Amino acid sequence: MSSQKNVLEVILNSSRSVFNIQSLRMMTECKNSQKLTQSLHYYVKEGKIRNPRRGIYTKVTYDEKEMACSLFRPAYISLEYVLQRSGIVFQYDDTVTCVSYLNRIVEIDDKSFMFRIIKPELWIGMEGIEQHDNIMIATAERAFLDMVYLSAGNCYFDNLHPLNKAKVKQLLPLYQSKVLTERVIELLNLK
């Protein structure tokens, strides 16, 4: 039972709110995966922690952005979620939109998490992506470029004034796309 207390203490004392088995093994230095899993199941049954998705454990309340970045790694929050909160897109949707290595929609606790695939070469350049604890989130400029890139230009923006045009120009070469560059130049009236 002492390892169970250790696991619970590690979870409750952590600044993180979402965990997977691998991260918990490292944090607890537990060598026995079966014992760790038994401890986690015990605390889920007792209502001390939650297991909202296979392989994912959380505190009783958790950060939805942290959940989004923990479901499929690597992933970062971008697209509509960032654009709405930056005042670039006005139509509200509470789906957490992410860029990752796969296309998928996941429902957890009546919350939608949408993942859109982006080519692996774009993961090399992490410019325009900020990391806060266990959350990776695109800047408005990176989210704008991701949106134009993934929608093949078939997208609408209500207000482009919040964008820093110099930052957009700085990030454009990461995408290595002449078509994207032309679309962005037209949208932002860049010269």
C-alpha positions as MATLAB code, in Angstrom:
seq = 'MSSQKNVLEVILNSSRSVFNIQSLRMMTECKNSQKLTQSLHYYVKEGKIRNPRRGIYTKVTYDEKEMACSLFRPAYISLEYVLQRSGIVFQYDDTVTCVSYLNRIVEIDDKSFMFRIIKPELWIGMEGIEQHDNIMIATAERAFLDMVYLSAGNCYFDNLHPLNKAKVKQLLPLYQSKVLTERVIELLNLK';
ca = [
       0.000    0.000    0.000;
       2.977    2.349    0.474;
       3.577    2.560   -3.290;
      -0.105    3.461   -3.756;
       0.262    6.347   -1.328;
       3.406    7.431   -3.166;
       1.580    7.391   -6.519;
      -1.322    9.411   -5.143;
       1.013   11.903   -3.455;
       2.971   12.347   -6.687;
      -0.223   13.008   -8.646;
      -1.800   15.363   -6.118;
       1.405   17.315   -5.473;
       2.258   17.727   -9.160;
       1.614   20.993  -10.998;
       0.318   18.826  -13.848;
      -3.274   17.631  -13.931;
      -3.077   15.001  -16.730;
      -0.796   11.948  -16.722;
      -0.115    8.843  -18.754;
       1.428    5.582  -17.517;
       4.854    6.438  -18.909;
       5.007    9.845  -17.214;
       3.816    8.342  -13.917;
       6.431    5.592  -14.110;
       9.144    8.233  -14.440;
       7.680   10.489  -11.744;
       7.215    7.683   -9.208;
      10.342    5.776  -10.251;
       8.167    2.662  -10.195;
       9.826   -0.289  -11.909;
       6.811   -2.596  -11.711;
       4.222   -1.488  -14.284;
       1.634   -3.957  -13.029;
       1.872   -2.628   -9.479;
       1.597    0.959  -10.734;
      -1.491    0.077  -12.787;
      -3.075   -1.649   -9.793;
      -2.433    1.431   -7.651;
      -3.965    3.708  -10.282;
      -7.059    1.501  -10.626;
      -7.442    1.486   -6.834;
      -7.411    5.293   -6.653;
      -9.784    5.605   -9.596;
     -12.192    3.235   -7.819;
     -11.843    5.298   -4.613;
     -12.620    8.495   -6.572;
      -9.275   10.139   -5.727;
      -8.206   10.370   -9.402;
      -9.955    9.858  -12.741;
      -9.355    7.690  -15.802;
     -11.293    9.514  -18.570;
      -9.580    7.616  -21.383;
      -7.554    4.446  -21.583;
      -3.985    5.157  -20.504;
      -4.805    8.696  -19.309;
      -5.185    9.558  -15.619;
      -6.147   12.949  -14.206;
      -6.734   14.770  -10.991;
     -10.433   15.111  -10.197;
     -10.397   18.419  -12.107;
      -7.991   18.937  -14.983;
      -6.949   21.549  -17.534;
      -8.578   20.904  -20.935;
      -5.555   22.353  -22.749;
      -3.271   19.958  -20.891;
      -5.593   17.091  -21.833;
      -5.425   18.118  -25.502;
      -1.619   18.081  -25.478;
      -1.524   14.729  -23.639;
      -3.844   12.664  -25.843;
      -1.513   12.310  -28.831;
       2.110   13.401  -28.692;
       3.501   15.421  -30.294;
       0.611   17.871  -30.513;
       0.088   21.560  -29.970;
      -3.053   23.674  -29.669;
      -3.635   25.790  -32.758;
      -6.132   26.618  -35.505;
      -9.637   27.801  -34.504;
      -9.034   27.547  -30.748;
      -6.149   30.031  -30.836;
      -7.671   32.207  -33.564;
     -10.927   32.631  -31.618;
      -9.123   33.615  -28.449;
      -6.925   36.050  -30.396;
      -9.918   37.854  -31.914;
      -9.141   36.763  -35.472;
     -12.179   34.503  -35.838;
     -15.419   35.585  -34.149;
     -17.557   32.441  -34.470;
     -17.211   30.595  -31.165;
     -16.763   26.856  -30.849;
     -15.543   25.237  -27.629;
     -13.698   22.423  -29.448;
     -10.002   22.365  -28.611;
      -8.271   22.203  -31.986;
      -4.758   20.813  -32.254;
      -2.122   20.029  -34.823;
      -0.584   16.572  -34.561;
       0.594   13.547  -36.529;
      -2.961   12.251  -37.129;
      -6.525   13.321  -37.903;
      -8.921   12.461  -35.098;
     -11.798   13.779  -33.010;
     -11.915   12.637  -29.388;
     -14.792   13.232  -26.948;
     -13.950   13.328  -23.236;
     -16.341   14.600  -20.562;
     -18.615   16.274  -23.143;
     -15.603   18.136  -24.557;
     -14.371   17.728  -28.144;
     -10.695   17.596  -29.021;
      -9.946   17.796  -32.756;
      -6.552   16.846  -34.153;
      -5.421   17.761  -37.665;
      -2.390   16.224  -39.318;
       0.535   18.330  -40.454;
       3.632   17.156  -42.287;
       6.476   16.003  -40.002;
       8.955   18.552  -41.369;
       6.941   21.312  -39.679;
       7.647   19.775  -36.265;
      11.350   20.534  -36.648;
      10.730   24.258  -36.481;
       9.008   24.927  -33.173;
       9.047   28.663  -33.816;
       5.698   30.241  -33.036;
       4.824   27.566  -30.482;
       4.949   28.439  -26.800;
       5.303   25.922  -24.008;
       3.696   26.536  -20.637;
       4.232   23.629  -18.237;
       2.659   20.642  -20.007;
       0.851   22.744  -22.644;
       2.129   23.613  -26.096;
       0.142   26.335  -27.843;
       0.654   28.199  -31.098;
       0.942   31.958  -31.257;
      -1.797   33.697  -33.248;
       0.615   34.006  -36.183;
       1.474   30.285  -36.214;
      -2.220   29.330  -35.814;
      -3.072   31.619  -38.749;
      -0.431   29.970  -40.949;
      -1.508   26.478  -39.831;
      -5.103   27.325  -40.730;
      -4.271   28.687  -44.189;
      -1.919   25.735  -44.810;
      -4.389   23.028  -43.729;
      -7.458   24.572  -45.351;
      -5.716   25.118  -48.703;
      -6.829   28.732  -48.527;
     -10.495   27.834  -48.071;
     -10.934   29.707  -44.799;
     -12.328   32.990  -43.542;
     -10.889   35.392  -40.988;
     -13.018   38.124  -39.398;
     -10.193   40.365  -38.188;
      -6.547   40.126  -39.267;
      -5.434   43.242  -37.356;
      -4.251   41.335  -34.228;
      -1.627   39.515  -36.332;
       1.943   40.747  -36.241;
       2.798   40.768  -39.959;
       6.548   40.708  -39.267;
       6.143   37.494  -37.245;
       3.996   35.952  -39.983;
       6.720   36.736  -42.551;
       9.343   35.271  -40.216;
       7.384   31.994  -39.833;
       6.412   31.573  -43.517;
       9.676   29.883  -44.636;
       9.057   27.003  -42.166;
       6.210   25.758  -44.363;
       8.322   25.615  -47.527;
       5.243   26.251  -49.665;
       5.153   28.752  -52.509;
       1.353   28.459  -52.722;
       0.975   29.202  -48.994;
       3.303   32.183  -49.289;
       1.245   33.591  -52.178;
      -2.025   33.134  -50.238;
      -0.630   34.832  -47.132;
       0.807   37.736  -49.138;
      -2.638   38.243  -50.685;
      -4.537   37.922  -47.376;
      -2.271   40.296  -45.444;
      -1.368   42.621  -48.330;
       2.335   41.941  -47.734;
       4.907   43.218  -50.164;
];
